[in-house]
Amino acid sequence: MRSTVRREKRQRGVASSSRWVAAGLIGALAFTAGCSSRDTQEADASTTGDAVTIVDQRGETITLDGPAEKVAFTVMPAPSIFAAVDRSYDRIVGINQSTLVANQGGMFATMFPASAESTTVAGSDFVPNVETLLELDPDVVVQWGDRGPDVVEPIESAGFPVVGLEYGTQEDLETWITLFAQVAGKPERGEELVAWQRAEIEEMREKVAGQDAPRPRAMILSRNGDAYSTTSATGYDGFQFDLVGADLVTEGFVSDSGQVSPEQILAWDPEVIMLSGFDQSTPADIYADPRLASVSAVQNRRVYKTPLGGYRWQVPSAESPLMWDWMFRILYPQEQSGEFRDDIRAAFDDLFAYEISEDEIDQVLRFDLNRDAASYDQFAR
């Protein structure tokens, strides 16, 4: 199937809320800090005969001859979200190099063995490998829509339609889900998954509002050698840490590189540290660093490696509701019951059509690294 593109600008629509029940009740939404409206943008779509017309996050109209049979992704974590929409990896023909690393290191390759050997069509700079795209001949390519023409024009010049994305908010995540559902010819599935995200956010807000304990001070931390980096509160972490009832200590922190000194971490004195899934850092590494010995999270053994499921849970993904629940249980362990493993099991069945085992749940939750952390036994079998 070859697709066509119409370059029309159209107004973005507004999505309506709905509730979804699947594999038990899973549902949810809200917006990131800084969003002025609770209405999310909907990727506008229409169907004429077999053709599928959508409007991407650039405001560009893309018309496909029909639901895409082959999709290439220069960005991440888009493939795992598309796989959750499609409950399959069959249409994905190309991915980013970072996605391949995540696939090979986590559950994704177990669920979808082909994902461990996927062809890479871009690296960390997101510049497309046009020669590879020509060999793969996808019906559509998913690329960043807000990083300039250098990453988009080569793809379009080669004759491939481009769905342009923006990143960083819960609104963006929901739009991705909607777009991918349209590309796959499964708009109702997109509506279901967005409804899950929305219902889970509402439920989380109710849980947080019911807490009597002070909001813990927390942060995401990355380590590369002896250097540390963190995330800004203006990004997605600002949204999700606030959602789960934590005060992100990086509020007001500004750094182009994200690098942060041990002295600054000491000054912030986080009570909980969640380690990035994008590097090889472990709680043991943090405990062994004498420069951080007096940090509250270190002294109380509240340092945790973030889970790795279909993708790294810390970034916006189809599995984000699971991340929010994991974070809340880490922050407020005294309030928790043991059904989280059941929630993971139900979610993996619905998202990926996969029956996850107890050992695999341990793998997702990084029990190999987190087993001895404070209150982590709440996640045990």
ZASE-219377 format. One record per atom (N, C-alpha, C): residue in three letters; x, y, z. Coordinates in steps of 0.1 Angstrom, whole numbers, plus 5000, padded with zeros to 4 digits. Atoms other than C-alpha are relative to their C-alpha. Layout:
AlaXYZ
...
REM end
This chain:
Met500949885000
Met500050005000
Met500950125000
Arg499349885000
Arg501450344991
Arg499050115005
Ser500849904994
Ser500050645010
Ser500250144993
Thr499949865006
Thr499451004998
Thr499950105012
Val500049894990
Val499751335017
Val499450124994
Arg500549875003
Arg497651645015
Arg500550105010
Arg499449904991
Arg499351955029
Arg499050115003
Glu501049904996
Glu496352125044
Glu500250025015
Lys500049974986
Lys496352305078
Lys498649995005
Arg501450014995
Arg493352215099
Arg500150035015
Gln500149974985
Gln492252315134
Gln500049865007
Arg500050124992
Arg492952055160
Arg498649995008
Gly501350024993
Gly489851905176
Gly500249995015
Val500050024986
Val488951845212
Val499449875004
Ala500550144996
Ala488551505227
Ala499050015011
Ser501050014989
Ser485651415249
Ser500449885010
Ser499750104990
Ser485951205281
Ser499149884999
Ser500850124999
Ser484750855284
Ser500749905010
Arg499550104991
Arg485150565308
Arg500249874993
Trp499750135006
Trp486550225300
Trp500249905010
Val499850114991
Val486349895318
Val500749894992
Ala499350105007
Ala488949635307
Ala500849925010
Ala499150084991
Ala490549345325
Ala499850045014
Gly500349934988
Gly488849475356
Gly499850144997
Leu500149865003
Leu488649845359
Leu501350064998
Ile498849925002
Ile491450045344
Ile499650134993
Gly500549885007
Gly490850405335
Gly500750135005
Ala499549874994
Ala492050785338
Ala500450124991
Leu499349885006
Leu493251165328
Leu500250125008
Ala499849864995
Ala494451515336
Ala501050064991
Phe499049935008
Phe496951755324
Phe501350025007
Thr498849964993
Thr500451845331
Thr499950135006
Ala499949864994
Ala501452135353
Ala500250104989
Gly499949905010
Gly501052445332
Gly499049994989
Cys501150005010
Cys498152325310
Cys498850085005
Ser501049924996
Ser495352565311
Ser498649944999
Ser501450065002
Ser492452335301
Ser500149855002
Arg500150154998
Arg491351985310
Arg499649934987
Asp500350065013
Asp490251935274
Asp501349964992
Thr498850045007
Thr492851735254
Thr499850024985
Gln500149995014
Gln493651785218
Gln499849864994
Glu500350125007
Glu492251515195
Glu500650014986
Ala499550015013
Ala494051415164
Ala498849984991
Asp501250005008
Asp491351495139
Asp500149894989
Ala499950115009
Ala490451195117
Ala498749994992
Ser501250035008
Ser488051105089
Ser500349894991
Thr499850115010
Thr487550815066
Thr499150014988
Thr500850005012
Thr486450825030
Thr500349874992
Gly499750145005
Gly486050475016
Gly501049935009
Asp499050074992
Asp489150295027
Asp501150105004
Ala499049904996
Ala491250615030
Ala499950045014
Val500049954986
Val492250745064
Val500750135000
Thr499449865000
Thr492851115069
Thr500150045015
Ile499849954987
Ile494351245101
Ile500750135000
Val499249874998
Val495851575114
Val501049985011
Asp499050024990
Asp499151545132
Asp500250125009
Gln499849894990
Gln500551765159
Gln500750124994
Arg499649885008
Arg502052005133
Arg498850074995
Gly501149955007
Gly498552065121
Gly499949964986
Glu500050055013
Glu499351885089
Glu499049894998
Thr500950105003
Thr496751675072
Thr500749894992
Ile499450125006
Ile497951325062
Ile498949914996
Thr501050105005
Thr495851095040
Thr500749884996
Leu499550145003
Leu496650725039
Leu499049934991
Asp501050075009
Asp495150495013
Asp499149905009
Gly500850084991
Gly493950285043
Gly500849985013
Pro499250034988
Pro495150165077
Pro501449964996
Ala498650035004
Ala498950145076
Ala500349855003
Glu499550144998
Glu500449795071
Glu501450005005
Lys498649994996
Lys504049915077
Lys500250145006
Val499749874994
Val505050195101
Val501450005005
Ala498649984995
Ala508550325109
Ala500050115010
Phe500049904989
Phe509350525140
Phe501550055002
Thr498749944997
Thr512350755143
Thr500150055014
Val500149944986
Val511250855178
Val499749895010
Met500450094990
Met510750685211
Met499350085011
Pro500350144999
Pro508850565231
Pro498849964991
Ala501250025009
Ala506350565202
Ala499749854997
Pro500350145004
Pro506750195191
Pro499249925011
Ser500750084989
Ser505650055225
Ser498650055001
Ile501349954999
Ile502650285225
Ile499249954988
Phe500750065011
Phe501750175190
Phe499749865002
Ala500250144997
Ala502149815200
Ala498849985009
Ala501150014990
Ala499749875229
Ala498750034993
Val501249975008
Val497250025205
Val499549884992
Asp500250115010
Asp497549745180
Asp499949865007
Arg499850134993
Arg498149465206
Arg500849914992
Ser499250085009
Ser500749355182
Ser501350084996
Tyr498849935005
Tyr504249435168
Tyr500149984984
Asp499950045014
Asp503349315133
Asp500250114990
Arg499949895010
Arg503149655116
Arg501350085001
Ile498849924997
Ile506349805131
Ile501249944992
Val498950055008
Val509249785106
Val501350075003
Gly498849924997
Gly511750045119
Gly499850085012
Ile500149934987
Ile512650205152
Ile501350085002
Asn498849934996
Asn515150435169
Asn500949915008
Gln499050084994
Gln518350295182
Gln499849995015
Ser500350004986
Ser517450385218
Ser498849905003
Thr501250094999
Thr514150195214
Thr500549855000
Leu499450145001
Leu516149885203
Leu500749965013
Val499350034987
Val518249905235
Val499049965010
Ala501050024990
Ala515149925256
Ala499349874998
Asn500750125003
Asn513449645238
Asn500849875004
Gln499150114997
Gln516449415242
Gln500249985015
Gly499750014986
Gly516849495279
Gly498849975009
Gly501250024992
Gly513249455291
Gly499149894995
Met501050105003
Met510049265286
Met499550014986
Phe500549985014
Phe509349395251
Phe500449894991
Ala499550105008
Ala511549145234
Ala499449865003
Thr500650124996
Thr509948865254
Thr498649994994
Met501449995005
Met506448975244
Met500049994985
Phe499949995015
Phe507449055208
Phe501449974996
Pro498650045004
Pro510548865198
Pro500650084989
Ala499549935012
Ala510849045165
Ala500650145004
Ser499649874996
Ser511349375184
Ser501550015004
Ala498650004996
Ala514849265195
Ala500950014988
Glu499250005012
Glu516049255159
Glu499550104990
Ser500649905009
Ser514149555145
Ser501150084993
Thr499149915007
Thr515849765119
Thr500050145006
Thr500049864995
Thr516950105132
Thr500050104988
Val500149905011
Val516050405111
Val500550145005
Ala499549874995
Ala517450685133
Ala500849975013
Gly499350014988
Gly519850735162
Gly499550115010
Ser500349904989
Ser519950975192
Ser499750144995
Asp500349875006
Asp519851275169
Asp498750014992
Phe501250015007
Phe516651155153
Phe500050034985
Val499849985014
Val518051225118
Val499749864993
Pro500550125007
Pro516350965095
Pro501149944991
Asn499250075010
Asn518350705076
Asn499149974988
Val500950005011
Val516650765043
Val500249874991
Glu499750125008
Glu518350475025
Glu499349885006
Thr500750114993
Thr517050235052
Thr498550014998
Leu501549995002
Leu513550375049
Leu499649964986
Leu500350045013
Leu513650325012
Leu500049854998
Glu500050155001
Glu514549955017
Glu498749955007
Leu501150054992
Leu511749915043
Leu498750034994
Asp501249965007
Asp509150105023
Asp498850015009
Pro501249994991
Pro506850195052
Pro498950084993
Asp501249925005
Asp503350335045
Asp500050145007
Val499949874993
Val504050615071
Val501250005009
Val498949984990
Val506950745092
Val499650095011
Val500349914988
Val506450885127
Val501350075004
Gln498949924997
Gln508851165134
Gln499650125009
Trp500349874993
Trp509151475157
Trp499550104990
Gly500549895008
Gly507151755143
Gly500450145004
Asp499749874995
Asp508652035163
Asp501650025002
Arg498549994999
Arg512451985158
Arg500650054987
Gly499449945012
Gly512852165125
Gly499949914987
Pro500250075013
Pro512852065088
Pro501149894998
Asp498950095003
Asp516151875090
Asp499749855003
Val500450144997
Val514451565105
Val498849964993
Val501350035006
Val511251585085
Val500250004984
Glu500049985014
Glu512051705050
Glu500749884992
Pro499550115008
Pro514351415040
Pro499149884999
Ile501050115000
Ile511551165048
Ile499050044989
Glu501149965010
Glu508951365028
Glu500650004986
Ser499350005014
Ser511451414999
Ser500149864994
Ala499850135005
Ala511851044997
Ala498649944997
Gly501350045004
Gly508051014992
Gly499249935011
Phe500750064989
Phe506950895026
Phe499250105008
Pro500849914991
Pro504051055046
Pro500650005014
Val499549984986
Val505151185080
Val498950045009
Val500949964988
Val503051195112
Val501050075010
Gly499249924992
Gly504651475132
Gly499550005014
Leu500450004986
Leu504651455170
Leu500750115008
Glu499449924989
Glu505251675200
Glu500049935013
Tyr499750084988
Tyr506451555234
Tyr500050095012
Gly499849944987
Gly506251645270
Gly498950025010
Thr501249994991
Thr502751655284
Thr499149884999
Gln501050105000
Gln499951425293
Gln499150014988
Glu500849975012
Glu497951595265
Glu500749944988
Asp499350055012
Asp500651495240
Asp499949855000
Leu500150145000
Leu500651135252
Leu498649954995
Glu501450045004
Glu496851105247
Glu499850034985
Thr500149975014
Thr497151265213
Thr500849894992
Trp499350115007
Trp499851005203
Trp499149884999
Ile500850125000
Ile497550725214
Ile498950014989
Thr501049985010
Thr494750875193
Thr500549994986
Leu499450015013
Leu496950925163
Leu500449864995
Phe499650145003
Phe498350575164
Phe498849914997
Ala501250085002
Ala494850425167
Ala499550034986
Gln500449975014
Gln493950615135
Gln500849944990
Val499050065009
Val497050505117
Val499749854998
Ala500350145000
Ala496150145126
Ala498649964996
Gly501450025003
Gly492550185117
Gly499249955011
Lys500750054988
Lys491450125153
Lys499650125009
Pro500349884992
Pro489950455165
Pro499449975014
Glu500650034987
Glu487850295192
Glu501049955010
Arg499050054991
Arg490850125207
Arg500750125006
Gly499449874995
Gly492450475210
Gly499250065011
Glu500949944990
Glu489450605228
Glu500049925013
Glu499950084987
Glu489550315253
Glu501250035008
Leu498849984993
Leu493150365261
Leu500150145006
Val500049864994
Val492750745266
Val499150005012
Ala500950004989
Ala489850675288
Ala500649935012
Trp499350064989
Trp491950445309
Trp501050105007
Gln499049904995
Gln494650715313
Gln499250105009
Arg500849904993
Arg491950965323
Arg499449955013
Ala500750054988
Ala490150755348
Ala501149975011
Glu499050024990
Glu493450655365
Glu500550135006
Ile499649874994
Ile494451015369
Ile499050055010
Glu501049964991
Glu491151095385
Glu500149925013
Glu499950084988
Glu491550805409
Glu501250035008
Met498849964993
Met495050905417
Met499950135008
Arg500249874993
Arg494051255426
Arg499149985012
Glu500850034988
Glu491451115449
Glu500849945011
Lys499150074990
Lys494050895466
Lys500950115007
Val499149904995
Val496451185470
Val499350105009
Ala500849914991
Ala493751415484
Ala499649945013
Gly500450074988
Gly492951155510
Gly501249985010
Gln498850024992
Gln496551155524
Gln500150105011
Asp499749914989
Asp497251305558
Asp501550035002
Ala498649994999
Ala500951255556
Ala500650124992
Pro499449895008
Pro503251545544
Pro500449944986
Arg499550055013
Arg504151525507
Arg501549985000
Pro498650035000
Pro507551355504
Pro500750094989
Arg499249935010
Arg510351545486
Arg500749894992
Ala499550115009
Ala511451335456
Ala500650064988
Met499449965012
Met513451345424
Met500349884991
Ile499450105009
Ile514551145393
Ile501450044999
Leu498649985000
Leu518251095392
Leu500749914990
Ser499250085010
Ser520650975364
Ser501450015005
Arg498650004997
Arg524250885369
Arg500849954988
Asn499150035011
Asn527050875343
Asn501450025005
Gly498750004993
Gly530350785359
Gly499850075013
Asp500249934987
Asp530751035388
Asp499150124999
Ala500949895002
Ala528351285373
Ala498649975001
Tyr501550024999
Tyr524651325380
Tyr499350104992
Ser501049915007
Ser521751475361
Ser498649975005
Thr501350014996
Thr518151525367
Thr499050064990
Thr501049945009
Thr514851645351
Thr499450125006
Ser500649884995
Ser513151975353
Ser498549985003
Ala501450014996
Ala509852025370
Ala499050064989
Thr500949955011
Thr508552195338
Thr499649904990
Gly500350115010
Gly508551865319
Gly499049905006
Tyr501050114996
Tyr506451545323
Tyr500249965014
Asp499850034986
Asp508051475357
Asp499350105009
Gly500749904992
Gly506551795370
Gly498549965001
Phe501450054999
Phe503151655361
Phe499849885008
Gln500250124994
Gln503551305373
Gln500450005015
Phe499649994986
Phe505351385406
Phe498950075008
Asp501149934993
Asp502651635415
Asp498749915000
Leu501150085000
Leu499951385404
Leu500049905011
Val500050114990
Val501151115428
Val500350055014
Gly499949944986
Gly501551355458
Gly501450025005
Ala498649974996
Ala505351435458
Ala500350144996
Asp499449875003
Asp507151765459
Asp501349974992
Leu498850025008
Leu509651755431
Leu501150105004
Val499049914995
Val512851905445
Val500650094990
Thr499449925011
Thr513952035411
Thr499250114996
Glu500849895003
Glu511252295411
Glu500950134999
Gly499249885002
Gly512952605396
Gly501449974995
Phe498650035004
Phe516052415386
Phe500150024985
Val499849975014
Val517352535352
Val501449954996
Ser498750045005
Ser520152355333
Ser499849944986
Asp500150055014
Asp520652295296
Asp500349854999
Ser499550145000
Ser522451965303
Ser499249915010
Gly500650084990
Gly520451865333
Gly500949965011
Gln499050054990
Gln523651805352
Gln499850085013
Val500249954986
Val523451855390
Val501149955008
Ser498950044991
Ser526151855416
Ser499649925012
Pro500450064988
Pro526251635446
Pro499750105011
Glu500349894990
Glu526251955467
Glu498650054998
Gln501449965002
Gln522952055451
Gln499049895005
Ile500950114995
Ile521451715458
Ile499950005015
Leu500049994985
Leu522551745494
Leu499150125005
Ala500849884996
Ala520952095496
Ala498549974998
Trp501450045002
Trp517651955481
Trp499649905011
Asp500350114990
Asp517851655505
Asp498749924997
Pro501250085003
Pro515251435487
Pro499849895010
Glu500350114992
Glu513451185508
Glu499949874992
Val500250115009
Val512850955478
Val500850034987
Ile499349985013
Ile515150915448
Ile499649884991
Met500350115010
Met513950725417
Met501050014989
Leu498950005010
Leu516750625393
Leu499549984986
Ser500350015014
Ser516450675356
Ser500249864994
Gly499850125007
Gly515950375334
Gly500850014987
Phe499249975012
Phe518050535306
Phe501549985002
Asp498650034997
Asp521350455323
Asp500149875009
Gln499750124993
Gln522950175342
Gln500150025016
Ser499949974985
Ser522750335377
Ser499249915008
Thr500750094991
Thr521650125406
Thr499950075014
Pro500049944986
Pro520550205442
Pro501449975007
Ala498750034993
Ala523850035453
Ala501050114996
Asp499149905004
Asp525750295433
Asp499850135008
Ile500349884993
Ile524050575451
Ile500449995015
Tyr499650024986
Tyr524450425485
Tyr501550005002
Ala498650014999
Ala528150375478
Ala500750134998
Asp499449875002
Asp528750745469
Asp500150075013
Pro499849934987
Pro530250905500
Pro499550154999
Arg500449875001
Arg529251245486
Arg498550025003
Leu501450004997
Leu525551155491
Leu499649935013
Ala500350084988
Ala525850975524
Ala499050075009
Ser500949944990
Ser523851235544
Ser498650044994
Val501349985006
Val520951255519
Val498949915006
Ser501150084993
Ser517651145535
Ser499749874993
Ala500350125008
Ala516850905507
Ala501049895002
Val498950104999
Val520250735511
Val500049945014
Gln499950054986
Gln520150715549
Gln498849915003
Asn501250084998
Asn516650565548
Asn499749894990
Arg500150105011
Arg517250335518
Arg498750014992
Arg501249985009
Arg514550495497
Arg500550054987
Val499549985014
Val516450485464
Val499549884992
Tyr500650115007
Tyr514650285437
Tyr500250024985
Lys499950005015
Lys515350195401
Lys498649994994
Thr501350005006
Thr512350275379
Thr499849884992
Pro500350125007
Pro510549985363
Pro500250014985
Leu499850015015
Leu511149865327
Leu499049894996
Gly501050095005
Gly508049705312
Gly500149994985
Gly500049995014
Gly507049735276
Gly501050114995
Tyr499049895002
Tyr509150055278
Tyr500450055014
Arg499649944987
Arg510850255305
Arg498850085005
Trp501249944995
Trp508050355327
Trp500050155004
Gln499949864995
Gln509350695337
Gln499650114990
Val500449905010
Val508450865304
Val498649974996
Pro501450025005
Pro504950915289
Pro499949874991
Ser500150125008
Ser503850575276
Ser498649945002
Ala501350074998
Ala500850335273
Ala499949955014
Glu500050064987
Glu501950205307
Glu500150105011
Ser499849894990
Ser502050545325
Ser499149985012
Pro500750024988
Pro499150455348
Pro500649905010
Leu499250104991
Leu501250165362
Leu501150085007
Met498949924994
Met504150415368
Met499450085011
Trp500649924990
Trp501850645387
Trp499749925012
Asp500350094989
Asp500650365409
Asp501249965007
Trp498850044994
Trp504150245415
Trp500650115008
Met499449884994
Met505350595424
Met499250035013
Phe500849974988
Phe502450645448
Phe500249905011
Arg499850104990
Arg503050315466
Arg501450025006
Ile498749974995
Ile506750405469
Ile500050125010
Leu500049884992
Leu505950745484
Leu499149985013
Tyr500950024989
Tyr503150625507
Tyr499849865003
Pro500050154999
Pro503950265515
Pro499049955011
Gln500850044989
Gln501950255547
Gln498549994996
Glu501350005005
Glu498750305527
Glu499649894991
Gln500250095012
Gln499150015503
Gln499549865004
Ser500450144999
Ser497549685498
Ser500849934988
Gly499250085009
Gly499049405476
Gly499549974986
Glu500650045012
Glu496949415445
Glu500850054988
Phe499349945011
Phe499549595423
Phe500449904990
Arg499650105009
Arg500849275408
Arg498849954991
Asp501250035008
Asp497249195397
Asp499750104990
Asp500249895009
Asp497049535381
Asp501049994988
Ile499050015010
Ile500249475362
Ile499649884990
Arg500450115008
Arg498949135350
Arg498850044991
Ala501149965008
Ala495649285338
Ala500450094989
Ala499649905010
Ala497349575321
Ala500849944989
Phe499250075011
Phe499849355302
Phe499149924991
Asp500950085009
Asp497049135290
Asp499250094991
Asp500849915008
Asp495049425278
Asp500950084990
Leu499249925008
Leu497849635264
Leu500849924989
Phe499150075009
Phe500049375248
Phe499649854997
Ala500550145002
Ala497849055247
Ala501049905005
Tyr499050084995
Tyr500448895269
Tyr499749965015
Glu500250054986
Glu500148675300
Glu501350005007
Ile498749984993
Ile502948795322
Ile500149915012
Ser499850094989
Ser504448555347
Ser500450075013
Glu499549944988
Glu505348615383
Glu501550045000
Asp498649975002
Asp509048605375
Asp500250124991
Glu499949885009
Glu508448855347
Glu499650135007
Ile500449894993
Ile506649085370
Ile501150055009
Asp498849974992
Asp509649075393
Asp501050074991
Gln499149945009
Gln511749165363
Gln499650144997
Val500549875003
Val509549465354
Val500350095012
Leu499849914988
Leu509749595390
Leu501450015005
Arg498549994997
Arg513549555391
Arg500349955014
Phe499850064987
Phe513449325421
Phe501549975002
Asp498550034999
Asp517149245413
Asp500750115006
Leu499349884995
Leu518049605422
Leu499350065012
Asn500849934990
Asn515249715445
Asn499649915012
Arg500550104990
Arg514749405467
Arg500250055014
Asp499649964986
Asp516449565498
Asp499650145003
Ala500449874998
Ala514949905494
Ala498950015010
Ala501049994990
Ala512650035521
Ala498649984994
Ser501450035003
Ser509149895519
Ser499749944986
Tyr500250065013
Tyr509749725486
Tyr499449865001
Asp500750134999
Asp508449405500
Asp498550004998
Gln501549995003
Gln504949545494
Gln499749944986
Phe500250055013
Phe505549435458
Phe500349854998
Ala499650145001
Ala506549085466
Ala498849914997
Arg501150105004
Arg504548775455
Arg499249975013
REM end
